[in-house]
């Protein structure tokens, strides 16, 4: 594979809220990017950013050294690669596929097994940090796969990330992402219920958050979400409730596949799914506060 100084060609499939700024950072780092999204508006945006806008996923993959997928789930990733979209048929020999979507780790392992006989290598490299850090190029990346394959794509990952964790075997990146979002989602519910409890008793919500943030109850939600998006009813963090519910569901499915009895995880998954059913998958994930307050 070429080095980034030789303008490695990256095919990028999925140009949504996260994908487009990730492409922009690849371009800033000197990569040549061929991008595709089903949205005509997204294709126009990526072209304006300086990438080549492609009319199909297959076209975006053709001639690319690395193909990145940033799609809603693993089933869609598999369909794009091995289904009618025909991406695998367009790949160059030895091309590396990097699934940066939030996918189920067991599905990722199976996909890798299907790709290997065709000579293609897969890395699962989901991200954490949201749109703001996608724009800044400071995402956290959790990369699972063969060390030599990750070595080969390290410059590509570094263009989008401030921290890359090598998590282990294929599928481990997706497992880590699901675990992270479970812990985050459970902490969010606990923080919000604490505020609702205290406010109902008569405490000022701002005081509750201030105390939590200098005490042992501090977490990501109390620090960067409660005052910024919840107490002011802005609910504009930019991360969808449906995506959080999906990731927590993936963690719960993994626990069940491993025959682990994890009551807190199961209950957290149920509650986020119920919030999604009531508020809709496109609601901001901080809007679960409204669900909890009305329960």
N, C-alpha and C positions, 0 to 999 in steps of 0.2 A: 504494500500500500504506500502511496505517496506521503510525504510529510506535508504539514499545513503550509509551509513556505512554497510548495509546489502547487498550491491551490487544489487540495484534495476536493473531489466532488462529493457533496453530501446531498442525498435525496431526502426530503423532509415531507412526510405525509401526515397532515393534521395541523392546520394553521389557525387554531382557535385562540382564545385569550392567552394561553401559555405558549402555544407553538410559534406564533408570529414573533413575539419578542425574542424567543430562543433563536429563531432564524436570523434576526437582526444582529444578535451577538456573534453568531457564526460568521456572518458577513464582515463584521468589524474585525474579526480575527484572521481574515484573509481566505476564508473558505469560499468555494463556489457552491451555491445552493440551488437545487432544483426543487421547487415546492409545489405541492398539490393539496387542495381542499375541495370538498364538494361545493362550498360557497363561492360563488363568482366574486363577491365582494372581498373575501379573504384572498383570493388569487390576485385581485387587483392591488390589494395592499402589499402583498409580498413582492409583486413586480415593482411597485413604487419604491420599496426598500432596497431594490437592487438585485434581487434573486430572479431566477428564471421561473415564471409561472407556467405550470404544466396543465394540460387538459385532462390528464388521468394519472392515477397512482402508478400505473405501469410506466408511463413516460417519465415520471419523476425518478423512478428507480433505474431507468436505462442508463448505463455507463457510470453509475455512482459507485464509489469505493465503499461508502457507508450509507445505509438507509435507516433513517430514524422514523419510528412511528410514534405519534402523540395523539392517540385515539381514545374514545370513551371506555372501551373495555377490551379484554383479551379475545373475546369471540370475534369482534370486529377486526382486530389485528390479524387473527388467523384467516378470516375470510379475505382480507386484503392481500395477504401474502400467498395463500394457497387456493383461494376461491376464484370466482369469475374475474376479479380485478387483474389477476395474472401477474402480480408483482414478481413472484419467484421466477417466472419464465423470462423476465426482462433483466434479471440480475446478472452482473458480470461474475465470472468464475472467482471464487474466493471472497466475494463481497461479504461485509459484516452487517448484520441487522441489529439495530439497537431499539428495543421496545421501551420507550420512556413513558408509556401509559401506565395507569394503575390496573394491573391485571392480576388474575388469580395465579399464585405460584405453581400450583399443580398443572394448570393449563399451559403455563410457560415451559415447564419441563417437557410436556408432551409435544409442544410446538418445536422445541429444540430437537427432539428425537426425529420429528418429521423432516426437518430442514437438513440435518446432518448428512443423510445419504445423497442429497443433491449438492453437497459441497459448500453449504452456507453455514456460517457461524452466527450464533445468537448471543446477545448480552441483554439482560433485563436491567434497566437503569432508570427506575422511576425517580421523581423529584419531590422535594418539599421546599416550601417557601412562598408559594403563591405568586400571583402575577407581578407584584412589586419586585420580588427578587428575580423573577424571570426577566424583567426589564433591565434590572441592574446587572444581570449576569452573575448573581451570587447565590444561585440555587444550591441546595444540598442534593447530591446525587448518591443513590445507593446502588452500586453496580454488582450484579451477580454474573458469574461465568468464568471461563478459563482465564487465568492470569495473563497469559500471552496475548489473548484476544483483547482484553481490557487494555493492556499495554499499547496495542496497536491503535486504539481509538482514544487514548488518553488526551491528546491535544484537542480532539473534538469535544470531549466532555469538559475540559478545562475552559473552553471558550464560553460555556454557559454556567459555570459553577465556581463557587468559592471553596467548596469542600466536597471531595469525592471519597466515599467509603466503599471499600471492597468487602462485600458482605459474605462471599463464599461461592458455593455452587450455583448453577443456573436456577433461577426461581427465587433465590434468597433475597435479591433486591426487592422483588414484589412482596415477599413475605415481610421484610422489614418495613416497607411503606405501609402495609396494612396494620402492622403492630403499632407503628408510630401514630397512625390516625385513630386507632382504637384508644390509645392512651390519651391523645389529645381530645378526642370526643368525650371520653369518660370524665376527663378533667373539666371540660366545658360544662357538662351537665352538673357536676358537683359545684362549680363556682356559681353558676346561675341559680341553682336551687338554694345555695347559701345566701345569695342576695335577696331572692324572693322571700325566704324564711325571715331574714333579718328585717327587711322592709315591712313585712306583714306585722312583725312585733313592734315596729316603730323606729328602727334604725334608719338613718339616711343612707341610701345606696352608695353614694360617693364615699362616705366614711367606711362602709363595709369593705369596699374595694381598696381604699387606702391602707386599712389595717391588714388585710390579706397580703398586700404587696410588700409589707415589711415583716411578715410573719411566715409561719411554716405552711400556710395555705396558699402561698403564691404559686401561680402556674401561668402558662402562656395566655390563657383566657383572661385572667385578672390583670396581666401586664399589658397586653396589646389589643384586647378586644372589648372589655366591659365598658370602659369610658369612651373608647374611640368609636364603637359601633353599636353598643347595646343600650346603655343608659340614655344616650341622646337620640335613640330610636333611628339611627342612621341606617343600620343593617346593610352596610355597603363594603364588606371586607373583600368581595370579589371571588369568593370560593363558594360553589353551589352546595346546598344542603344534600342534594341527591348524590353528589360525589363523595361526601363524607359518609353518608349512609352506605353507599356501595363498598367503600374501603373497609368500614367496620364489619360489614357483612362478609367480606373476603376473609378477614381475620377470624371471624366466627366459624366460617366454613372450614378453614384450615384446622382450627382446634378440633372440630368434629371429625375431620379426616384423620387426625392423629389420635383419636379416641381420648381426648382430654375433656374433662368436665370443668368448664369455666363459667360459673354462674354469672359473674359480673359482666364478662364479655357478652354472654348470650343476652342478658337483660339490656345492656347498652345497645346492642344491635337491634333488638326489638323496639326500643324507644326511638332510635333515630329513624327506623323504617316507619314507625307510626307518625313521626313528625313530617317525614317526606310525604306520606299519604295525605296528611291534612293540609300542608302548606304548599306542596308541589315540589318536584325535584329541582326546579330552577330558582327557588327561593334562596337567598343568601344563607349560609350555614349558621350565622349568628342569630337568625330568626327562630332558631329552636327555642330561644328565650320566650317567644310568644306562645309556643306550644306548651312549654313547661309552666308558664304563668297561668294558662287557661285550664290546665289539667286538674 
